Amino acid sequence: MQNFIFVGFKGELTDANAENLRNNILSDLKLKSESIENINIFDCYLIDGNLNEEELNFIGKNVFTDKITQIFAINELLLTNFSYLIWVSFKPGVTDNVGKTAKEAIRDAINKDVDVYTSKQYLFNVNLSKEDAVKISKYLSNELIRDAKIFENGKIDLREIKAPKVILKNKIKVDEINLNVCDEELMNISKERVLALNLEEMNAIRAYFKKQNRNPTDVEIECLAQTWSEHCKHKIFNAEIYYNEDGKEEKIESLFKKFVFKVTEEIKRTNTRRNEDLISVFSDNAGIVKFNENFNISIKVETHNAPSALDPYGGALTGILGVNRDIMGVGLGAKPIANTDVFCFANPFYDKNLPVKILHPKRIFEGVVKGIEDGGNKSGIPTVNGAIVFDDRFLGKPLVFCGTIGIMPAKIKFKGKEKETHIKEIHNDDYAVMVGGRVGKDGIHGATFSSEELHEGSPATAVQIGDPITQKKMLDFLIDARAHLLYGAITDNGAGGLSSSIGELAEISNGCEIELAQVPLKYAGLQPWEILVSESQERMSVVLSKENLQKFLDMAEKYDVEATVVGKFTNTGKFVAFYEGKVVADMDIKFLHKGVPKMKLKAEWNEINYPNEEPNEKYEKYTEKEINVENLKENLKKILSRLNIASKESIIRKYDHEVQGGSIIKPLMGKNRDGLSDGAVIKPLLESKEGVVIACGICPKFSDIDTYRMATNAVDEAIRNIICCGGNFEDISLVDNFCWPSPLHDKFKAAQLVRACKGLYDACLSYETPLISGKDSMSIDYTGKDEKGNVVKISGVPTLLITAISKIVDVSKSMTAEFKNAGDLIYVVGLTKDELGAGEFYGKHGFIGKNVPKINFEISRKIYEKISKAIAQNLIESCHDCSDGGLAVALAESAFSGDVGIEVNLANVVVVGLLSNEKILFSESASRFIVSIKEENRKKFENLMNESKGINFANIGFVRKDKKFIVKGNIVKENIVKGNVVKGNEGKEEKEIINANIEELRNAWKKPLKG
């Protein structure tokens, strides 16, 4: 029996959400304000179950309604005076978290089991046109996961509204797939089933089953597709690449082995201390490093780009919950203690026509932020660090990087037993147990879908919505089970579902058997292959001995967490799956995991041509220019208001960064808590002074000139940010995340990837900062059509995100970026060069240039070691790195974050060559810091810097008592030789070039994304 309970705000109260929605609709759909006077939003609970009127009233009053601010109605609308009512509900099978929670709440309140389906009603009571109502309905719903129905003029029959139940009437069957067909037909099979396998891979599968004298089942071929997907097997990073540069060809057997894994092995071999600190790298769900004698720290960063393009909220939510599970599934499981988030979007104010089925960047932006917010806040995990990059080339596919840091005891002792927590242990006949959520159609083909470019026909089943509440209960349960040493191994059900989780664990034992009919389902009717590869969320696979099975199941029941035996591990060398006792898959473990053919790629690097011939568009774009700005104050304000520099406070405020109580350096710091931090510092153990420093580096803009420099600058930025917060240089470990436009049929993009890997290797080896985990997404492309039917291809910018962690022995020595005391001296540490290529200043003026920042690793390392020591010795009051927008932006940020003024003289900045004021202010040379120190520490600080040969630094000014931002510049004379390092006033005369109030600079910085 169906009943409805409608809940809304009392009439005299203002609904802030409704008012905000009205403003957004008017702005985003460009409607006139008089077309929508106001909107009424009501929550709807459709209850499917046998409840009487008294029970419904009790639930409406005591479960669903805030008695002070809300009212409710049963089986009748709260408001019938409307011109249009838009009713938005989930499609059948889409996760309804509120409905699930409402079901539990009703059970707790009246001890009855019913099903609850939630939806929302949006009522408009003015003369809105039907055309606009349709536009608004599309705006309010994503057609992949929600249905929107429009009702007019107060007319609605509730009997027409049905619960969005999944009803699958198809017969359960296992199909044989005939692969004895021509190559063209083979590729049709791959395309139609969304296998994302190429011809060579399909041929390898055909050859394997030909030896078995049979055709593969649909279960087997789907399992192979997930396991062999680019997402899971990283085929491009393990490809054989023939790289050509300057006419010389180099054969690279594997980018991963030659550059990523190798650099960590080199560091371990030559640095005994780092070797001891690296507990587990590139062998589990996350990297593990030593924190102290009793605890280890784990870290993982994932991407969830393709799902976020289809459904931004669901994609981001499942992204952050998924990487939480990676941490829960490393070793014997770590407790998540912090999240990070880094996004790359197109301009949220994009005002051109969009390709077909591409969501507006603002909608993606807002949906992704909301997904990360709900994933972290509702799981009780603080979001402590991140970044946002804007570039219209991310219009086709946004980049959504989700990271998690966890803590785990190095060893667990229980009743005389002791285990090291980074080691998984599986024995023959151990049980495979699935824990957490149930399996549905959501997430099917997620691994294969994310391995190819986005297109108009991308599968709707790849979209998932996570459930942080269910996952939180599962986490609490598993931490308790771990403390009792109940299980021997654990991993998450992510890409590829059970095929991946149990399939990968089976490599340890050398075999497994799965009974698919025992897997708990959200609804009946799933085919066996769907059960195996579904990526439905909030699931872990756990390995249990016979001795501990019942104890584990009893503890799961206590926590109200579902746990089900779905199979066992063997030593047969076989991956076997059954359905109701019948074999539906039987493959060699070796073929499943090692049988994928090695990909072969060609790569050819050509440096960007700067022709001396007649200027053309390309020449103009990449030519270096001398830009003289008449009003540098106004120019600085415009640079501060560029989206890649502007304040992200409105986004950061949505995240809880205080939960768990360990935050020391927060995302926003400064006198008014509105200044951006360079990184984060948290205390994983509240009773200890020891802390973890977390930061990141990302600069895809430099890929426009050279991806080698892009990679080295990303590493350098991440390390600078760690140092700025007080992290110990010698304890830094890194995580690499590559996102690349497909290099499969593009020699230049493949060469860009090789160049980036070379840069990553060189930087990490020079700084002795090991890579401990990573991920790649090799298809950040979109192919579709514009509104006229023309083919559109959008490729994202080659991007490398570096996430860095380090240790700080005493969190009281943490450092922040804001200037603190009037009279403090301001220093620039590091060399400023003519390096504005692809930077913010050139970008503002419409071109790229060619002088990308180049790093002297030897000198930079010396700088980092000395700044790290200076902070530890309490010689520094503030420390901020120079990156986007250069010295000018760094000075402004430190000034308005501290709510103080400054006075500096560019004549004192250490530069290379004859540089204009503009170039000194806006150069983005790497490895530079703005630090402030007390006058009394001047000598000690300078002596420390002078201990290492080659460190350039200079006192350029001081912190003022008032809020004036004053910059004096140079009138450069002819007698300075270009190419020499220039220090001091030789050959220069001074003039005041910027005189501003920090309030006007702060306002310019805050305005664009104020929210």
N, C-alpha and C positions, 0 to 999 in steps of 0.2 A: 504493500500500500504506500502511495506517495503522499507526502505532506511538504508544504513549504513554510519556512520561517524567514521573514524579511526583517532586516535590522538596518536602522539608519539613525542619524543624529536628530535630536529634538529640533523642532522648527526654529526656535529662537537662537540656536547656536550656529556659529559659523563653521563650516566644514573646510578646513584649510586645504585638504587634498583636492576637494572639488574646485576651489578657487584657483589653485595652482594648475589643475588640469585645464580649466577654462582658458587661462592665460597661454598655456602651451598650445592648445588647439588653435586659438586665434593667431598666434605667432607662426606656428609651423605650417598650418594650412592656409595662412594668409586670408583669413576671414575677417569681415568687418565686426567690430565690437558689439554693434547692436544686434547682430544675428544670434548671439548667445548672451542673454542677460545673466543667467546663472545655470548651474548644473546640480542636480541632486544625484548622489551616489548611494545605492543601497546594496548591502550584502545579502545574498540569497543562499539559504541552506536547504537543499532538496534532500529530504530524509526518506529513504526507502526501507521500510520496516513497519512492524505492527506496533504503533504507539497510539494510545488514546489521547483525548483532548487534554486531560489533566497532565499527562506526561509531557505533551507538547508545550503547554503553558509553563510548566516547571523548567523545561530546557530553555525555552525562549527567554525566560526571566533570569535564570540563575547560571546558565552556561554561555549563552551567546551575547548577552546584553550587559553593557555598563549602565547600571540603574540611574546614574547621575546624568549622563550625557546622551543616552540612546533610548530608543523605543523599538518595539517589535510588533509584528503582526503575523497571524497564522492563516495561511491559505487565502490571503487577500493582499493586494498591493498597499504599501504605505501611502502612496500618492497616485491618484488616477487622473489628475489634471495635467496631462502632458500632450505635447504635439508629436514628439518622437520619444520612444523608449528603445534604447539599444541594450540588448541582453547578451552579455559575453560570457561564454562558458568553455570549459576544456573539451577538447575532442575526446572521444572514447579512447581509453588506454593511456592518456597523458597523466602523469603523476599529479595528484591533487593533494598537496601537503596539508592544507587547511582542512580539507575533508577528512583526511586520515586522522588528524588531531581531534577534530570534532567527534569522530566516531569513538575515539578513546575517551574523550571527555563525557560523552553520553553513557558509555559503559561504566565509567567511574561514578557518575551521578545517579543513575537509576538501575544499574546492573542489567542492561539490555544491549544486545548486539544488533546494530542496524548499519546500513551503509549511508554515507553522507557525501553529497556532491555539491561543491560550492561554485558560485558564479557571482557576477556583478551586474547590476542594472544602472544605466546612465539615463536620466530623464531630462529632457529639454522641453521647456514650456513656452517657447516663442515661435515665431513664424520662420522656422528653419526650412530651407528648401530640401526636397528629397535628395537632390544631387549632393548637397552638403552633408546630409545625414548619412549617405552612403560613404562619402569620404571619411567622415568621423568614425563610422563603424570599422573601416579598414585601419584607421589610425589606432583604434582602441584594441585591435586584435591582430595577432599574427596568424595568418590562415593555416600555417603548418601545425599549430598546436591548439588554436582556439576557434570556436564558431561564434559568429555574431549575427543575431536576428534583430530585425527592425520592426517595431510595432508603432502604429500611428493613432493619434487622436484618442487616447485613453482606452483603446480597444485591445484587449488581450484575454485569451482563454487559457488559464493555467493547465487545463487538461491536455493542451497541445505540447506542453513542455515535458520532455521525457528525460529520464536519467541517462547520462552518456555511458552506458554500459558497453563493454566489449563483448560481442557475440560472434564467435568464430564457428561457422558450421561446416568448414571444410574437413574432409576425412584425414585422419592422421596417417601419413604414409612416408616411406623413404624411397626416393627415386634414384635410379641408376642414371648416371650422366655419360652418354656415349661420346667419348673423345676421339673415336676413330673416324674423324672427319677432316676436311681440308683446313688449311691454316686460317682462311677467312672465317669459316664457321667456328673454329676454335676461339677466335677473337670475339665473335658474336656472343659466345657463351660467357666469356669473361665480362663483356660489357653488360649483357642483359642481367647477369646475376650480381653485378657490382663487385666483381672479384678484384679489379684493379691489378690484374696480372698481365704481363706482356707475353708475346708469342713464345719466346724462349722458355719462359716459366711454364706456360701451358703445355709446351712440348715435353718438358721434364716430367710433369705430372702424368702425361699420356704414356711416356716411356716407362715410368715406374709401375703403373697399373697394367701395362702390357706384359711386364715380367711376372705380374701376379695372375696373369691370365683372366682378368676380369675388368669390368668398368668400375670407376669409383662411384660411391654413393654421394648424394647431395651433402650428407653430413661430412664426408671426408674432404670433398672439394672446398666446401665452405670453411672447414677447419684449416686447411692448407692456405687458403686465401688470407685468412686473418693472421696466421702465423708468419706467412711470407710477405705480409704487407710492408710497405715502406715505413709505416708508422712503427711496426714492431721489429723489423729486421734491419732497418737503417741501411738499405741496399746501396744507396748512393755513397754514403760514407765508407762502405766496404767495397766499393767498385774498383775495378782496375782502370786507372785513368792515364791516358797519354797526354801529357801536358807540354805544350809548346810555347816557349817564350824566347823572343829574339832569334828565332830559327833553330833553337836547341830543344830537342825533345827529351822529356824525362818521364819514365814509367813509374807510376805510383800505385803500389799494390792495394793500398787502403788508406784513405785519408785519416780514418780513426786510428789505425795502428801506427802510421808513420808520424802523425802530428799530435793527436789528442792524447792517446794512451801512452805514446812514447815519451812525451815530455814529463809526464808524471813519473814514469819508470826511471827516467834520467835523474830527476830530482831525488827520488828515493835512493838511487844508487850512490849519489854523491853527497847527500845531506842526511847524515845518520839521524839527527833529531826529527826531521820531517818524516823520515821513513817510519819511525816509531809512532808518530802522531797519526799516520794514515791507517785507520783500522780496516776500512773496506772501501775500495774505489772501483767503479764500473763493473761490479759483479752482483749487484742487488738492486732493489727498487730505488735506493738513494745512496748517497755517499755518507760515510761515517768517519768522523775524526775524533781524536781524544780531546776531552774537555778538561778533566783532571784524573786523578788516580781511580776515582770511583764511578765516573760518568763519561759518556760519549755524546757527541752532538751529531745529528744527521741532517742532511739537507737535500732537497730535490726541487727542481723547477720544471714545470710542464707547459706545453702550449695547448690551447683549445681554440684554434683559429676558425676552422671550418664550421663547427657547431655554433660558434658565436656569430658567424655571418648569417646563419639561418634563423636562429633564435638567440638573440644576445643575452637575455636573462638566463635561460636554461643552459646555454653554452658556457657562460662564465661560472654559473653556480656549480655545474658538474665538473668544471675545470678545477675549481678550488677544492671541492670535496674530494675529487679524484687524487689530487696531489697530497691531500691530508692522508688518504689511504695508502699512498706510496710510503709515507713516513710510518704509518701504522704497520706496514708490511715489510719493513726493512729488518733483517735479522730476525729476532723474536718480537719485534715491534717497539717503536718509540712513541712517546707521547708528543703530539704536536703542541708547540709553545708559541709559534709566531707564523704569520702568513706574510707574503709579499705579493705585489701585483704590479705588472708593467704592461702598458697598452700602447699599441700603434694604431691610430685611427686617421681617417680622412677628416678634413675640416668640418667641425659640427655645424658651421654656418654655410656649408656648401649650398650654392644657389643655382647650379646647372641641372639639366635634365639627367635623371638617373637611368642606367641600363635596366632592362627588364629584370624583375625579381630581386633587385638590389635594394636593401633597406637604406634609408637616409642615415648618414653618419651620426647625426645627433641621436637618432633612435638607437643605433648600435652603442654609442657612447653611454647613454643613460641606462640601457638595459644591462650592459656589461657591468657597469658600476654597481647597479642594484643587485646583480647576481653575486658579485664578490662580497658586497655588504651582507647579504643574507647568509651566504656560506660561512663567512667568518664569525659574524655577530651571533648567529643562532647556534654555532658550534662551540662558542666560548673560546675562540682562538683570536688573539689580537692581530690586526693588520698593521704592520709597523714600518714598512718601507715599500717604495715603488717609484714609478715614473710614467709619464705619458708623452708620447711623440706624435706629432700631427704631420701628415704628408698625404696629399690627395691620391698618391699611388696605392694607398691602403684602402681605397674605396671598394675594390673588388673583394678583398678578404682582409679583415682586420687581424692584428696580432694580439693575442691575449695570453700573456705569460702569467702563470700562477705558481707561486713558490711556497714551500712550508719548511720550517726548521723544527726539529724534534729533539728530545732528550731521552736517553735510556741509560739505566745502570750498566756499567761495564760487565758485571757479573750478577747473577741472581742465585741466592742460596735459599733453599727451602727443604726442611726436614732431612738434613744431611746431604742433599743433592746440591750440586753447583754447576751452573752453565754460563758460558760466555754468550752474551746476548747478540753478538753479530754473526753467530754461526747457526745455520739451519741444519736440522738433523732429521732424516727420513729413513725409515726401515721398511723392509718388505712386509706387506700386509698391514701397514699403518692405514688408518681410515682417512679419507678425504671428506671434510665436513664444510659445507657452505653456511656462512653466518651472515645475518643481516636481512636485507631486503629480498623481495621475490622477483621472479623473472617474468618479463613481458616482452612485447615487440619493440619497446623503446630501446634505441641504441643499436639495433641490428645494422651491421655493415659500418659501424662507426670507425673501425680501424682502416678498412679499405677506402671508405669515403674520404677520410682525412688524408689519405695517401695520394689523392689525385686533385686536380684543379677543380674549383667550384664551377658549376654550370647550371643551366636552367633546370635540368632534370635531376639534380642532386636529391637523394632519397630522404623523404620526410621521416622515415623510421630512424634515421641517424640522430634525430633530435631527442634529447632526454631532459628531464627536470629532476634535480637532486632533492634529497630529503635530509637536511642537516640534523633534524631531531632524531630520526632513526639512526643516523650515523653516530651521533653523540652517545646514544645509549649503547651502541655496539662498541665504541671506543672504550667507554668506561668498563664494560664487561670484559673486553679483551685485556685491558691493563691488569684487571684483577686475576684473570686466568693466567696471564704471564707470571704474576707474582707467585702463583702456586705451581709454576712449571708444569702446567697441564698439557701444553702442546710443544711439538718439536720444530715446527716450521709454520710460516704464515706468509701469505701474499695477497695482494688485492685483486679483485675482479674488475679490471679496467678494459682496455682495448682487447677485443676478442673474447671477453667474458670467460667462461669456464674453459674454453679451448686453450686460452692463453694461461690462465692462472694454474690450473691443474697440469696442463701440458708442460709448462715451464718447470714446475716443481718436480714433474716426472723425470726431468733430466738428471736430478740428484739421485733418485732411486733407480733410474733406468726402466721406468715403465709405470703404467697406470691403467685402471679400469673405472669407467664412469657409467652409472645407471641413470640415464636422462629422465626416465619416468619418475624417479624419486625427487627430482628438483622441484621445490615449491614454486608454483606459478601464480601470477596475479589473476589470471583467468584461464579457462580451459581453451584448448584448440591450437596451441602452438605446435608447429612441426618439430621433430627432433633436432634438425639442424639449427632451427631458431633458438631452441633452448640452449644449445651448446655455445653459440656465438653471441647471444644477446648481451648487451652491455648495460642492462638495467643496473641502477646505481645502488650504493650502500651495501656492497657485498664483499666479503673476504673469504678466502679459502684457507682452511686450517688443517694441519696434519696432527692426528691423534693416535696414540697407542691404544690397544684394547684396554689396557689397565686404566687409562684416564678418560676414556670416552664418556662413561656415564656421569662422572664428576663434572665434566665439561658441560654436558647437556643439562644437568641439574642447575649449574651456575647460570647458564643462559636463560633458563626459565625464571630464575630469581630476578634477573635484570629485564625480563620481558623482551628478550631478543630471540628471534627464531634461529635455530641451528639444526641442520639436517645432514645426515650421512648421505653422500651422493656417490661414493665410490671408495676405491682403495688404491694404494701404491704397490707396485710390483717390481720385480727385477727381470722381467721377461724381454726387455728391449722394445716393447710394443705399447702404442697408444690405442686403447680399445674402448669403444663406447657401445653401450647397449640401450635398447628401448624395450621395456617390458620383457627383458631377458634375451631379446634377439640382438645379435651383433649388427650394428649399423655403421661402425667405423673400426678399421683394424689396419694400422700403419706402423712402420718402424719409427721409433723415436728419432733415430739418426736421420732418416729422410725428412721427417717432419721439421726438425730444427736445423739440419745442415744441408738439406737437399736443394735449397734454392740456388739456381745458377748465379754465378758471379757476373754482375753487370759490367759492361765495358763502355767507357765514355771517352770522348775526345775533348780536349780543352785547349784553347788558344788565346793567349794574352796579348792584347795590343794596347799599349798605353794610349790614352786619349790624345788625339792629334791636335796640335796647335799650329795650324798652317800659317806660313808666312805670306801666303798668296792673298788674293783679294778676300777681304773679310766676308764671312757668311754667318748664318745663324749659329752654327756650332762654334765657330771661331769667337763670336761675340760672347757666347755663353760662358766659355771657359777661359777667356782672356783676363789677365790681371789688370785692374784699373786703379788709378789713383782717384779716390773720391774725396773731395773736400766739402764738408758740410758747414753751411753758414751758421746754423743754430744747433749746436751740439746738445744742448739741454733738451730741446724738442726731439732730436734724433734719439737720445737715450730713452726718453719716455716711450717713443714708438717701438724701440727694441724691447723694452721691458714689457710692452703689451703684446708682443708676438706670442702666439699660442704655445710655442715650445719653451718659452721662458716664463710666461705669466703664472701667477699664483694658482695652485690647484687646491686651495683651501676648501672650496665648496665641495669637492669630491672627498678629500681626506676626512672632513668632519662627519661624513656618513659612516665611517668605519670606527669600530671600537678598538682602540689601541691600548686600553688600560686593563682589560679583562685578564685574569690570572695574576695581576698585581706586580709584574716584573719589569714594566717599562721604565727606563732611565732617560735615555734620549728618545724623544717622541718625534713623530713626523713633523709636528709644528712646535717650534721653540721660540725663544726670544722674549722680550719684555711683555708683549701683548699676546704671546702664544700664537702668532700668525706668521712667523718666519719659517721658511722651509729648511729642514735639516738636511745635511749631506748624507746621513745614514741613520741607523737606529742602534741603540744599546739596550739590551734586556738582561735581566737576572733570571736565569733558568731555575736556580735554587735560591729561594727567598732568604734562607738563613746564611747565605754565603755572599762575600763581596765580589766574587768572580762574575764576569759577564761575557756575553757574546755580542760582537759588533756585526751588523748586517748592512750591506750597501750594494749598489749596482752601477754598471756602466753600460750605456747604449748610445750609439751615434751613427745610425744608418745613413745620415746625410753625407758622410765622408765616402760612402760607397760610390757616389757620383764621380769621384776622382780616382780612388784606388781602394779596393777592399782590404788590401794588406794594411794600409794606414787606418782604415776603419776598425779593423780587429785590434791593432796595437793600441789605438786610442780608447777602445771600449775597456780593455784590460787596465790601461793606465787610469781611466776615470774611476773604475770600481776601486782600485787600490787607493787613489787619492781620497776618495770618500771614506774609506775605512780609516785612513790616517787622520782625517779631519775630526773623527769622532773619538780618537784616542786609542784605536786598535793597534795591537802590536804587529809591526810589519813582518816579523819572522813567523807569525802564526797564521798568515793569510792563506786560505784555500779558496778555490774558484769553481764555479759551475758554469758551463758553456751551453747556450741555447742558440742554435742556428735556425733562422727562418729565411728561406731562399725561393726565388722564382725558379721554376723547374729547369734544371740544367741538362735534362735528358737529350734534348735535340738542339741545344744552343751552346756552341763551343765557348762563346765569350762568358756566359753565365757560369759555365763549368769552370772556366779559368778564374773567374772572380771568386768562386768557392775555394779553389786551390790557394789562391793568393791570401784569402782570409785565414785559412788553416796555417799557412806559413807564418803569417803575422801573429796568430795566436801562439804558435809554438815558440817563436822567437821571444815574445814578450814574457811568457810564463817561465821559460828557461832562464832568461836574464834576471827576472825578479825572484826566481825560485819559489814561485807560487803554483803549487800543483793543482791540476784539474781533478776533481773527485767525483763528478757526476755531470750529466749533460743530456741533451735531447736535440733532435733536429726535425724540422718540418720543411720538406723540400718541394712544396707545391703551393706557394702563396700567389696563385694565379686565379683569374676569373675569365671565363669565356662565355659570352652571351650575346644579346642583341640590344640595340637601342630602340627607341620608340618607333623608328621608321623601318625596323627590321634589318638594319645593317649589323654585321658581326662586330662585336666589341671584345677586345682582349685587354685586360688590365693586369699587369704584373707588379707585385709589391717590390719594395726596395730591399736588396740584400741586407740582412740584419743579423747581428750577433749581440745577444744580451749576455753580459757577464755579471753573475751574482757572486759577491764575495762575503766570506765570513772570517772573523778572526776572534781572538780572545783578548780580553782586557782583565788584568789581574785584580784591579780594584776599580769598581764602577764610579767611585767618587772622583777618579781622575778622568772621567769622560769629558769630552770637549764639544762645544757648540760653535756655531758660525757667527753669532751676533756680536758686534762691538759692545763692550760693557761699561767702560769707565772713561769719562772725559779726561783728556790728557794722555791716554794710552797712545803709544807709538804704533803706526801702521807700517808694516813691511810687506813687500812683494818678494817671495822666495821663488826662484826659477827665472829662466830667460824668456824674454818676450821677443818674438821674431815676426817677420812678415808672413803670417800664416792665417789668413782669413778665408782660405778656400773652402767652399761649401758651408761657411759659417753664417751666423744670423745677420751680421751686418751686410754681407754681400747679398744674402737672400732678400733682405728688405729692399735692396736696390736692384733686384731683378736679375742677378746673374750668379754664377757659381765660382768662377776663378779656378786656379790650379794649385795654389800653394796650400796644400793640406798639411796639418800639423804633423811633424816628424819628431820622433822621440829618440833621445840619446839615453839608452837604457842604463848605461854605467852611471851617468850623472844623476839621472832620475832616481835610481836606487839609493844613491848617497843622500839625496834630498829627503826621501821617505824615511830612511833610517834616522836621520838627524831630527826631523820634525817629530817623529815618534818619540825620540828621547826627550826632546824639549817639552813635549806635553807631559810625559811621565815625570819630569823633573819640575813641573809646575812653573815653567818659564813663560808659558803662553796663556793669554786670556781668551783669545778666540782664534779659530782656524776655519777657513773656508776655501774651497778649491775654485779655480778659474776654469770654466768650461764654456757652455753656451753663452755667447755675448761677451766673453772675455773679461778683462779687468774691470771695465765700467760696470757691468752687471753684477759682478761679485762684490764690488765696493758698495753699490746701491743696496744689494740684498743684506749685507752685513750691517749697513747703517740703519735702514728702516726696520730691520728685525730687532735691533737694539734700541730703536727709538732715539737715536743720537745722530748728531751731525759729524761731518768729517771735513778735513782740509788736506788735499794731497797735491803733489807737484809731479807731473809726468817727466820733468827733466831729470828726476832721480831714478826713474825706472830703468833697470838694466835691459838694454835692447841689443839686437844685432842689426847693424846697418843704419841707414838713414830712414827713419820711420816718421810718418806724419802723426799728428795727435790722434787722428781717426784710427790709424793702425795700432798705435799703442793701446788705445782704449778698447778696441774691439777684436784684436787678434785673439785667436783661440788656441794659441800655443799650449801644449800639454805640460804636465808636471809642474804646475805653478800653484802657489797658495797665497792667500791674503791672511796674514796673521797680525794680531795686535798684542803688544806686551806692555807691561808697566815700565816706566822709565828706570826703576831700580834694577830691572832684570836685563837691561840693554846690553851690558858688557858680557854677562854670562851667555846670553843668547847669541850674540855675534861671535864670541869665542867658540861656541859649540858649532856654529855653521862653518866657521873657518877651519875647523879640524879636518875637514875633507876637501881636498883640492878639487876645484871645478864647480863648487856650488856658488851660483850668483844670487845675491840678495841685496836689498836696499831698503832703508827707511825712506818712505815716500811722503809721510805726513803724520797727522795725529787725529784723534777723536775730539770733536768739539763739544762744548757744553750745550750749545743751542742745537737747532735742527737744520742748520745750513749744510748743504752738500756742495762743497767748493772744490773745483778742479782747476789747477793752473797748468797751462800747456807750454809748448815750445814754439819759438820762431827759429827754425833751424838754419844755421849758416853754412856756407859752401865748404868749409874746411874739414868736414867729417867725411872720412873715407867709407864708402859703402862696403859692408862685409865685416867691418871690425865690431867688436863688442864695445858699446858706448856706455859709460857710467858717469853720473854727475852732470855738471852744468857746462862742461867744455863745449864751446861752439854754439851755445843755446841762449836765448833770451826768453823770459817768462811773460805769460799773459794769462788772465783769467778767462777760461773757455767755458766753464759751466758754473753757474750759481743758481742753485735750486733749493727748494725746501723738501725735506724727505717725505713730507705728506703727499706732495704732488707726484713724486716718484712712486710711492707706495700705491696711490690711487690708480696710477697708470698700470701698475703691475697686477693689481687685484681686479680691475674692471672687466676684462674680456670673459673670464669664466666665473663671474661672481655667483651665478646660479640663482 
